[in-house]
């Protein structure tokens, strides 16, 4: 198969793809929509603990010190105003100290502080705020607990380096776009099988190997350039651009093989959507490990998309390089080659 025939077939497939108004429309809307979702999501993470605060007898220096301890204090002019803010949902909790709080401490008395909690506050947050209240009591009284504590961080310590929601979503958006293109290619292949176009092409000088090479190139190019456009617009190529491009190529290679399998299992457009959605749901499972770290277990490493989204996540959000990503790249390459080869074998049997 010469280069001229390959280019002609790829041009034909891309042209047919965009002549299908439905897939042309969802391709544009999907890409624009995913980019819009990225920019609509918060670009920063607030690590301070919000607290409503009423403490008229405490010096400003103490309040400033609390601000530096990771608390986001909002000062209120009265206890009633603080209660209203908590009831209205403006504050998750409110702490009110009596006006003679300082003198009571000086006399050795036990002053009464009021902790206002929203009714819909989760139990785990209530426990955390109650502990905060105890610590504030020790700070104010100038006393320390007579225990020795050891801080143990389970998993990756994210203190001070929390990931913004939009950055956490970016690898998932890449996967969604890749799978949309996989369904588009599968629909194109399914239609050509049902109309006999692929069999007619094999009557010419085109070989079976050449046919699948052209379809593979079409799928990889269409998937790759769309996710590339996504990352260019969203700034996802700022860290290790060559590594990211390599991962995107392997991801496009993977979903092209999956599109062959979807096309082989489908009889019409509706069955393409059915199998395509099933594949998309399965491949999306590793994304939960990014959205909710520590929730998923090791079995998700058996899903090939794990090595795609995890590599993008580690590179974009943690600055991982080739050395850290090498294992993921090799496993992703192996999965991509396996599914591509399996898709060719099964699709070829359907053509016979």
N, C-alpha and C positions, 0 to 999 in steps of 0.2 A: 504494500500500500504506500503510495507516494504522498508527499506533503500536500500537493494540490488537491487531491481527493479528500484528504483529511480536513483541510480548511473549508472546502466546499460543503462537506457534511456538517461540520460544526456550525457554519453560517446558516445552513438550512434549518438545523434544529433550534438555534436561537431565534430565528425568524418565526418558525412555527410556534415556539413557546409564547412569544409576545403577540402573535396573532390570535391566540386564545385569550379573549377579553377577560375572562374570569381570572386566570392566573396572572395576566399582566396587571390587572387591577389590584389583586391581593398582594402582589409583589411590591408594588409602589406603596400601597396603603400600609402594608406590614412594615416595610422599612422606615417610612416616615413615622408611623405610629410608635415603633420601638425606640426610635431616636427621641421622639417626644416624651415617651415614658421616662427615658434616662434623664432628660433635663428637667422634668417636673418633680423628680424625686429629690429629697434633701441632699445637698452636697457636703454637708458637714455633720458631725456627731457631737451632741452635747453630753459631756461626761460629768458635769456638775450635778449635784443633787438639789432640786428646787425645794425651797422651804419658805413658807410665810413666817414672818418674825415680828413679834411685838415684845420689846424689852426696854421700857423707858428708863430704867434705872441703871442699865449697863453702859459703860463708857464706849465711845465709838471705836476705840482701839481694839476692844475685844471683838466687836462685830467684824471689823476688818480682818482680824486674825481668822475668824471662822470662814470668811470668804476665801481665804487662801488655803483652807483645808478641804477644798472640793465641794463646798456648799454654795448654792446660788440663793442668797438671802434676798427676800423682798420685804422691806420694812413697811409696817403699817402704823398709822397714827393712833389707832385704838384697837382694843380687843374685839369690839363689835365689827369693825371693818375687816379684821382678820377672819372672823367667823363667816362673814358674808362672802369673802373671797374663796374660802374653802367650799362653802355650799354651792357657789356658782360654778365651781370647777376651775377657777383660776389658779388655785394652788392644790397640790396633792395632800399636803398637810400644813398645819399651822402650829406654831409654838408661841404660847403667851406666858410671859413671866410677870409676876405682880410688881407694882410700882415700888414697893419697899423690899425688893428681892435682895439688894446689896446689904442693907442694914440687917435683915434677918440672918444672912450668912455670917455677918460680923458678930452677931449675938449668939451664934452657935445653934440657931433654930433651924428647922427644916422647912424651907419655903415650898409653897405649892405652885407647881407649873402645870399648865393645861396643854395637852396635845390634842389638836383637832385633826381628825382623819376623815377623808371622804368615804362615804358608805360603799362605793364601788371599788375601793382600793384593794388590790389582791392581798391575800394573807401573807405571802412571802414579803411583800413590800411593807406591810404593817410591822412584821417582825424586824425588818431592817431599820425602820424609823424608830421603833421602840429601843433598839440597841443604840441608835444615834442619840436618843434622848438620855439614856444612861451615861453615854460618853460625855455629853454636854454637861451633865450634872457633875461628873468627876472633874471636868475642866474648870467649871465655875467654882467648885468647892476647893480646888487646889489639891485634890487627893488622887492617888493612883491605885488601881487594883493590885493587890499583892500576889500576882501570878506572873509567870513567864510564858509568853506566847511565841509560837513559831508560825510564820506565814508560809503556807504551802499553796502554790498555784498549780491547779490541775489543768493540763492542756497548755495551749499557748497563752502566755501572759499578754493580754491585749491592753493593759493599762497604759494610757497615754497614746495609743495608736489604734483607736477604734476606727473602723472602716465606715465611710459614709454609705447610706443605703444605695445611692446610684452606682457607686463603685462595686458594691456587692452584687448588684443586679447585672452588671455588664457582661460577665461570662455567660449568664443565663440567656440574655438577649442574643448573644452570638449563637448559642445552641438553637434557639427558637428560629432564627433566620435560616440557619443551615437546614433544619428539618422542613421548613416551608419550601425551600428549594428542592429538597429531596422528593417531596410530594409532587412538586411541579414536574420534575423529570420523570417520575414514575407515571404520572398521568399521560405525559407525552409518549412514553414507551408503550403503555397499555393501549393507547389509541392506535399507535402504529402496528401493534400486534393484531388487534382486532380488525383493522382495515386491510391487513396483509401487506402493508408498506415495507416492513422489515424483510419479509420473505421475498418481496419483489426486488429489493436491493441486493439480496444474495444471489439473484439470478445474473446480475452483472459481474463485472470483474472484481467487485468488492468481496473480500474474504470475511469470514465470521470474526476473526481476530481484528481486522480493520474496522468492522462495524462496532464492536464493543470498545475499541480504542477511541473512536469518534464520539460515542455516547459518553464514555468516561471523561474525555476532555471537556465536552459540553457541560456535564454536570459539575465538574470541579471548577471550571471557569466561572460559571454562573453563581455558584455558592460562594466561592472565594472572593469575588469582587464585591459582592453585596456586604459580606461581613467586614471586608476591608474598608468599604465606605462608612460603615457604622463606626468602626474604631477610629478612622481618620477624623470624623466629625466630633466624636465624643472624647478624643484625646487619649485613646487607649494604646497608641503607639509611642508614647513618650518613654516607656521603659522597655529596653531590649527589643527594638522594632524587628530585627532580623529573626529573633526567637519567636516573637508573636506571629510573624508572617509564616514561619515554618509550622507552627501549631495550627494556624488557620488552613494551610494547605492540607495538612493531615486530616483535619476535621472535615474539609470538603471531600477528601478522598474517602473518608469513612461513610459519610451520608450518601455519596454517590453509589457505593456498594449496597447500602441499605435500600436506596431507591430501586436498584435492580431487583432486589428481593420483593419489594412491595409490588412492582410491576408484574413479576412472575406470579404472584399470588392473587392478582386482581383481574377482574373481567370487564369492569367499566369504571367510570369516574367515581361512583359512589363507593365501590369497594376499595378504590385507591384511598379515598378519604378515611374509610374505616380502618384499613391496615396502617395508614399513615398516622392517624391519631393514636392508635395503639402503640406504634413505635415511638411517637413523640412523648407519650406519657412514660413509657419505660425508660427512655433516655433522659427524661427530666428528673428522675428520682435522685441522681447524685447532686442535683442542684440544692436539695434540702441541706446538704452538708455545708453549703456556703451560706445559705440564709439562716440556718440554725446550727451553728457549729456544735459538734458533740452529740447531736440528736441521732444521726445515722450511724450504723455499725459498719464493720469492715466488709460485709458481704457486698456492699455497693461497688467495691473495687472490681467486681466481676462484670460490671456494666461498662462498656467501652467509653461512653461519654464522660465518665468520671475523670479520665486522664486528660480529656479536652478541657472541661470547665475548671478542674483543679489547677492545671498548668497556667491557664490564663489568669485565674484568681491569684495564684502565687506570684506570677511575674508582675501583674499590674498593681496589685495591692501590697505586696511585700518585697518587691524588687528582686525576686529570684532570678538566677542566671542559668546558663547552660548546664553547669554542674549539677545544680539542684533539680533541674527539669529533665535531665538526661534519661532517667528511668521512665518517667511518664511518656517521654517522646518515643522511646523504643517500644513500650507496651502499646501506645496508640498506633504506631506504625504497624505492629503485628496485627492488632485488631482490624485496622483499615484494610490491610492486604487480605486478611481472612475473609472479611465480609465482601470485599470486591470480587475475590475469586469465587466465593460461594454464589454470589449473585449472578456472575457470568455463567457458571455451570448450570444453575437452575433455570435461568432465562434461556439458555441455549437449548435445553431439553424441551422447553415450551415451544420453541421455534421449529423443532424437528417434527 
